[in-house]
Amino acid sequence: MSEQWRPLVNPWLIAPAVMLATFMEVLDTSIASVALPYIGGSLGATPSEATWVLTSYLVSNAIVLPASGWLSRQFGRKRLLITCIIIFSVSSFLCGAATSLPMLIVARVIQGAGGGALQPLAQSIMLESFPPAQRGTAMAVYGIGVICAPILGPTLGGWLTDTWSWRWAFYVNIPVSILAISMISLFVEDPPWIRDAKPGRIDSVGLGFMALGLATLQIMLDKGQESDWFGAVWIRWMAAISACSLLFFIFWELRVKDPLVNLRILKNRNFAVACGLFFLFGAAIYGLITLQPLFLQTLLGYTALKAGLTVTPRGIGAFVALFVVGALIGRLGGRRLAAFGFAVFSLGALLFSRLSLNMAQSNIIIPNLISGFGTGFIFVPLTTVGMGTLRNDQIGNAAGIQNLLRNIGGSVGISFVSTMLDRFAQAHQAFMTAGVSALNPIYRQNLGLVQGLLQSHFSPVDARLRAQGMIYNVVHQQTSYWAFIDVFYSFIWLGLVSALGVWLLKEVKSTGPGMAAH
């Protein structure tokens, strides 16, 4: 019976209502990143302390994500969605009004908890509201929020920060929340399997171990590079606690009668493979979004707004691709489109690896367009094929798991970028500084030339010291540049491996979940 259910309202009215909430929540994962220096300066925090603004949000967000299925059965999906948006908007106001870093972090924890359920709720509502033949197109619309929001976040955050204040990066959520609540109240309704569901008691043991495991994992990923990873005792403790907690969580969820997260759904081959690919997808998109602004700001001296604006073409490419996918997925199938998307993403990473320190801003447009176009081909096919053999009543739980793994992948991608930039730079510096020696005639010649130019303004001793400093700065710039290039190469391989992994999926004849259950 549930397979034939259709909402009373046209699904195309439901789509923008729930997409607004998703766009707003995903946007907040990246909008504050370019504002961190301003936040730290305003609230008297160091750059290291300011990163907790991002970490606190991701931790609470990740904890709530898998619990969205049980919460929907307990309170009703529509009621839960509206409540989450209210919590999100109120905490956004508190973030903008924060007068100290602890106040901002507490507000971000509440904001992350309110926003954690928005993605799986919106995805479930859209998948269930559209008939199977239209679900590919529906996921293309939903993908606008999931893919374009983190890409456009740095641009919008930089503009709001430069134009008004970093506080407006949070205040901007309030009018969007009001509009989303109004539309959801008018158009969204709960399906019968949600209205008639018996949630049972909450799995408090599973929730506790999941929260502990994810929180320690996120802290380890965020602070690992600063503390030399496993060279620090406290990082080893975080890793051990996280691993033990998550392993016990998995063991418990597979044995308990009413689990918080139904992990048995991972026995479905398509869904399990798609979850693994979504983990890699999260690492790829968040890693590259983090890497590019760093490259432009640290090596080319771009401002936060200028660096953010260079990401805009990627959003345009993804936006165009989503509608192309919506038109082609029924004809070509999800596997071909997803494999194509990962391959094009690799091509974009290859073009990024060809950037130079003398490039104009226009040189980065084409790589961004291509990278964004490839990214737009990944989300929709993976979702439709990965969930194509699940029943409608399994979609809510599956969406929570899928979004959780994508977010964890994003955290791993960001941590990978931070770590490997330092490691690659150290390796290149050890190689390049070998040539900066008094025994090297080329070095002596260049040092003499620079020193001769400076002697008209400084004493011979001072001129020599300044000349050595200038040459070292050039060496440091070159080691950083080659470190960025090496990380760009890593994303090439990530895309190619993912493109091959797509063929582990079984093609689904229908473009939407539910058909295989007949």
Residue pairs with C-beta under 8 A, 6 or more apart in sequence:
1 192
2 191
2 192
2 193
2 391
2 392
2 393
3 391
3 392
3 514
3 517
3 518
5 128
5 191
5 192
5 392
6 129
6 131
7 14
7 129
7 188
7 189
7 191
8 189
9 186
9 187
9 188
9 189
11 126
11 129
11 130
11 134
11 138
13 183
13 187
14 125
14 126
14 129
14 187
14 188
15 126
15 129
15 138
15 141
15 142
16 141
16 183
17 180
17 183
17 184
17 186
17 187
17 188
18 81
18 121
18 122
18 125
18 126
18 142
18 180
18 184
18 188
19 122
19 126
19 141
19 142
19 144
19 145
20 145
20 176
20 179
20 180
20 183
21 81
21 84
21 85
21 118
21 121
21 122
21 177
21 180
21 184
22 118
22 119
22 122
22 123
22 142
22 145
22 146
22 149
23 144
23 145
23 148
23 149
23 176
24 88
24 118
24 149
24 173
24 176
24 177
24 180
25 88
25 115
25 118
25 119
26 119
26 145
26 146
26 149
26 150
26 153
27 149
27 150
27 152
27 153
27 156
28 57
28 92
28 111
28 115
28 153
28 170
28 173
29 54
29 57
29 58
29 61
29 149
29 150
29 153
29 407
29 410
30 149
30 150
30 153
30 154
30 157
30 286
30 289
31 153
31 154
31 156
31 157
31 160
31 169
32 39
32 53
32 54
32 57
32 157
32 166
32 169
32 170
33 54
33 153
33 154
33 157
33 290
34 154
34 157
34 158
34 161
34 293
34 304
34 305
34 307
34 308
35 157
35 158
35 160
35 161
35 166
35 169
35 304
36 47
36 50
36 51
36 53
36 54
37 47
37 50
37 304
38 161
38 165
38 166
39 45
39 50
39 53
39 104
39 166
40 46
40 47
40 49
40 50
42 166
43 50
43 98
43 99
43 100
43 101
43 104
44 101
45 101
48 226
49 101
50 101
51 222
52 101
52 105
52 222
53 101
53 104
53 105
53 108
54 222
55 218
55 219
55 222
56 105
56 108
56 109
56 112
57 108
57 109
57 111
57 112
57 115
58 112
58 218
58 407
58 411
59 109
59 112
59 214
59 215
59 218
59 219
60 108
60 109
60 110
60 111
60 112
60 113
60 116
61 112
61 113
61 115
61 116
61 407
62 116
62 214
62 218
62 404
62 407
62 408
63 113
63 116
63 210
63 211
63 214
63 215
64 112
64 113
64 115
64 116
64 117
65 116
65 117
65 119
65 120
65 400
65 403
65 404
65 407
66 210
66 260
66 261
66 400
66 401
66 404
67 116
67 117
67 207
67 260
67 261
67 400
68 80
68 116
68 117
68 120
68 121
68 396
68 399
68 400
69 120
69 261
69 262
69 396
69 397
69 400
70 199
70 202
70 203
70 260
71 80
71 117
72 80
72 117
72 121
72 124
72 194
72 197
72 396
73 194
73 197
73 198
73 199
74 199
74 202
75 83
76 190
76 194
76 195
77 121
77 124
77 125
77 188
77 190
77 194
77 396
78 184
78 188
78 189
78 190
80 117
80 121
81 117
81 118
81 121
81 122
81 125
81 184
81 188
82 181
82 184
82 185
84 114
84 115
84 116
84 117
84 118
84 121
85 114
85 118
85 177
85 180
85 181
85 184
86 114
86 177
86 181
87 110
87 111
87 113
87 114
88 111
88 114
88 115
88 118
88 173
88 177
89 173
89 174
89 177
89 178
90 110
91 107
91 108
91 110
91 111
91 114
92 111
92 170
92 171
92 173
92 174
92 177
93 170
93 171
93 174
94 103
94 107
94 110
94 111
95 104
95 107
95 108
95 111
95 167
95 170
96 167
96 168
96 169
96 170
96 171
97 167
98 104
98 107
119 146
119 399
119 403
120 396
120 399
120 400
120 402
120 403
121 396
121 399
122 142
122 145
123 142
123 383
123 395
123 399
123 403
124 395
124 396
124 399
125 188
126 135
126 138
126 139
126 141
126 142
127 135
127 138
127 139
127 387
127 392
127 395
127 399
127 512
127 513
128 191
128 392
128 395
129 138
130 137
130 138
130 512
131 512
132 510
132 511
132 512
132 513
132 514
132 515
133 330
133 510
133 511
133 512
134 512
135 384
135 511
135 512
135 513
136 325
136 326
136 329
136 330
136 334
136 380
136 381
136 384
136 511
136 512
137 326
137 327
137 329
139 379
139 380
139 383
139 384
140 322
140 323
140 325
140 326
140 380
141 322
141 326
143 318
143 322
143 325
143 376
143 379
143 380
144 319
144 322
146 379
147 285
147 318
147 322
147 375
147 376
147 379
148 315
148 318
148 319
150 285
150 286
150 289
151 285
151 289
151 311
151 312
151 314
151 315
151 318
151 372
151 375
152 311
152 312
152 315
154 289
154 293
154 304
154 307
154 308
154 311
155 305
155 308
155 309
155 311
155 312
155 315
156 169
156 172
156 308
157 169
157 304
157 308
158 303
158 304
158 305
158 306
158 307
158 308
158 309
159 305
159 308
160 166
160 168
160 169
160 172
161 168
161 169
161 304
161 305
162 303
162 304
162 305
191 392
193 392
193 393
194 396
200 258
201 258
202 260
203 252
203 253
203 256
203 258
203 259
203 260
205 252
205 256
206 249
206 252
206 253
206 256
206 259
206 260
206 261
207 260
209 245
209 246
209 248
209 249
209 252
210 245
210 246
210 249
210 260
210 261
212 241
212 242
212 245
213 241
213 242
213 243
213 244
213 245
213 246
213 249
214 242
214 246
214 408
216 238
216 239
216 241
216 242
216 245
217 238
217 242
217 246
217 408
217 411
218 411
219 238
220 235
220 238
220 239
220 242
221 411
221 412
221 414
221 415
222 411
222 415
223 235
224 235
224 415
224 419
225 415
225 418
225 419
225 422
227 234
227 235
228 235
229 235
229 419
230 236
230 239
250 263
252 259
253 259
253 260
253 261
253 262
253 263
254 263
254 264
261 397
261 400
261 401
262 394
262 397
263 401
265 271
265 390
265 394
265 397
265 398
265 401
266 272
266 275
266 401
268 389
268 390
269 504
269 505
269 506
270 385
270 386
270 387
270 388
270 389
270 505
270 506
270 508
271 386
271 387
271 389
271 390
271 398
271 402
273 386
273 501
273 504
273 505
274 382
274 383
274 385
274 386
274 387
274 402
274 505
275 386
275 401
275 402
275 405
276 405
276 501
277 338
277 382
277 386
277 498
277 501
277 502
278 382
278 386
278 402
278 405
278 406
278 409
279 405
279 406
279 408
279 409
279 412
280 409
280 494
280 497
280 498
280 501
281 378
281 379
281 382
281 406
281 409
281 498
282 405
282 406
282 407
282 408
282 409
282 410
282 412
282 413
283 409
283 410
283 412
283 413
283 416
283 494
284 345
284 375
284 409
284 413
284 491
284 494
284 495
284 498
285 375
285 410
285 413
286 409
286 410
286 411
286 413
286 414
287 410
287 413
287 414
287 416
287 417
287 491
288 349
288 352
288 371
288 413
288 491
289 311
289 314
290 413
290 414
290 417
290 418
291 352
291 417
291 484
291 487
291 488
291 491
292 307
292 310
292 311
292 352
292 364
292 368
293 302
293 304
293 307
293 308
293 310
293 311
294 417
294 421
294 484
295 355
295 484
296 302
296 306
296 307
296 310
296 364
297 303
297 304
297 307
298 480
299 357
299 477
299 480
299 481
299 484
300 357
300 359
302 310
306 361
310 361
310 364
310 365
310 368
311 368
312 368
313 364
313 365
313 368
313 369
313 372
314 368
314 369
314 371
314 372
314 375
315 372
316 369
316 372
317 368
317 369
317 370
317 371
317 372
317 373
317 374
317 375
317 376
318 372
318 373
318 375
318 376
319 372
319 376
320 373
320 376
321 341
321 372
321 373
321 374
321 375
321 376
321 377
322 376
322 379
322 380
324 376
324 377
325 337
325 376
325 377
325 380
325 381
326 380
328 337
329 337
329 380
329 381
329 384
329 511
330 511
333 381
333 385
333 507
333 508
334 380
334 381
334 382
334 384
334 385
334 388
334 505
334 507
334 508
334 511
335 381
335 385
335 502
335 503
335 505
335 507
337 377
337 380
337 381
338 377
338 378
338 381
338 382
338 385
338 502
338 505
339 499
339 500
339 502
339 503
340 374
340 377
340 499
341 374
341 375
341 376
341 377
341 378
341 381
342 374
342 378
342 495
342 496
342 498
342 499
342 502
343 374
343 495
343 496
343 499
344 370
344 371
344 373
344 374
344 377
345 371
345 374
345 375
345 378
345 491
345 495
345 498
346 374
346 491
346 492
346 493
346 494
346 495
346 496
346 499
347 370
347 374
348 367
348 368
348 370
348 371
348 372
348 373
348 374
349 371
349 488
349 489
349 491
349 492
349 494
349 495
350 488
350 492
351 366
351 367
351 370
351 371
352 367
352 371
352 488
352 491
353 485
353 488
353 489
353 492
355 363
355 364
355 367
357 477
357 481
374 495
382 502
383 402
384 508
384 511
384 512
384 513
385 505
385 506
385 507
385 508
386 402
386 505
387 395
387 398
387 399
387 402
387 513
388 508
388 510
388 511
388 512
388 513
388 515
388 516
389 506
389 508
389 513
389 516
389 517
390 398
390 513
390 514
390 516
390 517
391 513
391 514
391 517
392 513
392 514
392 517
395 513
416 490
417 487
420 483
420 486
420 487
420 490
421 480
421 483
421 484
421 487
422 483
423 483
424 482
424 483
424 486
424 487
425 479
425 480
425 482
425 483
428 478
428 479
428 482
428 483
429 475
429 476
429 479
432 475
432 478
432 479
433 475
435 442
435 443
436 443
436 471
436 472
436 475
437 443
438 444
443 471
446 471
447 464
447 467
447 468
447 471
450 467
450 470
450 471
451 460
451 463
451 464
451 467
454 462
454 463
454 466
454 467
455 463
457 463
458 466
508 515
508 516
509 515
510 516
